[in-house]
Amino acid sequence: MPDWPDTPPMSPDHDDALSELFASAPMYEAVTGDMRVCVQVFWLPEQSEPDEDMYCWVYRIRIENGGTAPIQLKERTWQITDGAGRTEYVHGEGVVGEQPVIRPQNGFDYTSGVSLTTAGGFMRGSYQMWNVNSGKRFDIAIPAFSLDSPFQFRQIH
């Protein structure tokens, strides 16, 4: 159930295709102090195998630094919950093989993915950040976002 391992940067053509794919995807947002995290997620039917209980999603994250100091992303922590309510925690250094420094009034974008054995679920998490000027470490929230597929069964009791 963990998120996919670090992935290499994508080609410009692939980035254009992803931008088109995400254009209609809902956006989830969390603001912590001067930091803003936006997430868009999209189900990948061509990577999923519902008959084998494998469902895949790709998500794109933008981290924006609205402050006055450069901020470095040091670590990530994910809480991934599948449609059966099982939760897994994933913790590691940086994102997609990087520990980016985000300059004031700038942002950092990356794309990654996750697979589940259920047709839906959700993710949430946090990043541990480091203020390059002051040396202060702090956490920022990654908003909860839904992992939806057409195979989800929803029933109201």
N, C-alpha and C positions, 0 to 999 in steps of 0.2 A: 504494500500500500504506500510506501514512501514516494516522495516526489522523485522525478527522474534525475539521474546523475547529471553533473555539470555538462552542459552542451556547448559546443563551439559556436562562435558568432556565425550568423547566417549571411548568405550572399544578399546583395541588394535586391535581386529579383525575388528571392524568398521573402525578404522583408516587405516588399511591395505586396506580395500575395497575402502575407499575414495581416498587413494593414487593412487590406480589402476585407478579409475574413472578419476582423475585429470591428469593422466600421459599425455593424449593427448590434454588437454584443453590449449588454448592460455594463455599466461601470460601477464599481464599489469603491468607496473612498473612506480613508481615516486620516485625521489630522492630529498630530501630537506636537505641541509647541509650534515651532517654525517648520516642521517637517510634514509633508503630505505624501501619502501612499495611495495610488490608484491601481485597481486591478480590473482586468477584463479576462473573461474565461470563455472557451469555446469547446464544445464536445467534438471529438475527432472520430467520425463514423468509420473512416477508412483504416484507422489504427485499432479500432475496437472489434472484439469478437464476442458478441453477446451469448452465442451458443457455448462458449468456453468461459463464461463469467469474467470477461476482461473488457473493461470500459476505460477509455483514455480521453483526457482533456489536455489542452494547451492553455496556458495563461500568460498574459503579458502584464508586467508590473512597471510602473513609473514611480520613482522616488524623487520628490522635489524638495530642495533646500531653500526655504524662504527667509533664512536668517542671514547673518552678516559674517559668519565664520565658515571655513571649509569643514565638512563633516565626512568621516569615513565610516562605511558600513563594515563592521568587523565580523558579526555572526548573525545567523538566522535560526529561528525556532518555529517549527510548523506543528500545528495540531490538525491532523487529518482524520475526519470521521466519516465512515462509510454509511450506506443506507441501512445497515443493520445495527448502527449505533456503536460499532467498534471504533476505538480511537487509537491512533498511533502518533507518537511524538517524534519529530525528526529535528535534530540539532546539528549545526555544522558551521564551519568558517565561511564567510562571504556568501556570494551567490554566483552561479555559473562560472566557478573558478576564479572569481575576482573579489577583491576587497576595495571597491571603488571609492575614491575621494570625490565628493560632490561639492563643487564650488558654490558660493553664495549665489542665490537667484538662478540656479541651474538645476538640472535633473539628470537622472540615470535611468535608462530603460533596459529591461531584459525580458527574455521569453524562456519559459520552462514548461514542464508538464507533470502530470500525475496520472496514475492508473489505479483503479479500484476493481474489486471483484463483485461489486454491486453496481446497479444502474444509476446510482446517485450518491451524493454525500455533500460534505462541505469542508472548507479549510479556513483556518485563521492562524495568525501567528504574530511574531514580533521580530524586529531587527535590533541588534545591539549596535549602537552608533558610538563614535568617538569624535569629540570636538578637537580638531587638530590644533587649535590655538591654546585652549585651556587644558587639554588632556582629560576633560571630564567625559565619562561614559554614561550613556543613557539609553533607554529602550524606547522604540516607537512602535505603534500598532500597525499590523497588517489587517485590513478589514476582513471580516468573515465574508466568504463568497460561496455561492452554491455551485455544486457540480451536478448539472442536470443532463439527462439524456432522454430520448424518446421512449426508452424502455422502462422508465420509472413507473411504479404502480403507486398511486396515491389514493388513499381511502380515508375518509373522515369518519371517526367513530363517535 
